Amino acid sequence: MAATGAAGTRETGDCTDRPPISFELFPPRSDAAAIALGRTIDRLAEVDPAFISVTFGAGGSQRGRSLTVLRYILEHTSVEPMAHLTCVGSSHAEANRLVREFLDAGITSFLALRGDPPEGDDPDAGLGDLGTAAELVQLIHRVQEEREPFGESGVPGAPGARRIGARPRPERVAVAAFPTGHPRSRGLAQDVDTLLAKEVAGATLAITQLFWHADDYLGFVERARTAGVTIPILPGLMPVTNPARLARLTELTGVEPPADLAIDLEIEPDGEARARIGEEYAANLAGEVLRGGAPGLHLYTYNRHETVLSVLDRLGLGVRAGRRT
Ligand code: FAD
């Protein structure tokens, strides 16, 4: 019955063999965006994803807004919310309080990240007490261990309702992985070593940075397995449907897009046709990594449901395939 495969831990009631799907959102920046995001979450929930993750600003700038979105998912859907947490710039005590705050809100799945320090001459300046994501993984487990065995938490699907019970343990502690290399990595071997260190620290799942070629992901997984990494490595895919966004993404991630995709998006004047180009590219890439053994798909949504749901439809993994029976 569990539709979770290697990447999942939660019974979903899905009777299909569909690979687990998950989504990433970011906190809205305005009230209007918050209303639109509520609708997007409702639509994404119809696909019965394994989890929906919500990003977190390095330095904690969006902490409250991240938590609001996570609470919405917890209280209005049956989908597992996953909180991104960053530790950059935090003292040990601050990171400890942050993890407790999210656990107290009923969030039990995390994507533990270091985050990026503010740009400056010394890239290691301002890192804080926890220098790597692996240390945050350990902290999340330790905070959970230290907590009282019982506590108050929200009731999924019942806004405002609270219940007393055994405190839930973290369902997942995910970490980031970089198939084409972290921008500061000295080589691909270091990215594999870093991932192994995160697994040793207690990570149960890895989610990759976006990539554009299936071989980048499949080669990374192979190297990671050879090095002893055993946790599922979920491919992170971002369907991109306009050239400006593609350029911005390249700037942010340093991952060069394929020239043919960049050119096709650039020369196509019609918005709908551009959307089809981006969706088709993402669907083909998703199909290739799934055939290569990927344990599921993690889709970066840009807070829009239309594009990612179209990609899933192209793959035959949309609402109908994910609907509970
Ligand atoms: P780490 O794993 O700690 O690695 C950081 C760097 O240190 C790497 O270069 C690594 O090679 C090196 N390193 C790590 N351990 C060691 C070691 N033992 N010895 C030597 N070198 C080491 N950022 C946000 O601010 N908010 C988000 O919500 C967010 N979500 C993300 C989601 C995903 C799926 C991904 C892939 C990235 C996300 N990021 C986010 C970006 C991330 O914070 C940055 O890429 C950051 O630079 C690295 O974070 P990390 O968790 O991979 O750090």
Boltz pocket constraint, residues with backbone or C-beta under 6 A from the ligand:
constraints:
  - pocket:
      binder: B
      contacts: [[A, 54], [A, 55], [A, 56], [A, 57], [A, 58], [A, 84], [A, 85], [A, 86], [A, 111], [A, 112], [A, 113], [A, 114], [A, 115], [A, 116], [A, 131], [A, 132], [A, 133], [A, 134], [A, 175], [A, 176], [A, 177], [A, 182], [A, 183], [A, 184], [A, 185], [A, 186], [A, 190], [A, 191], [A, 194], [A, 197], [A, 207], [A, 208], [A, 209], [A, 210], [A, 236]]
      max_distance: 6.0
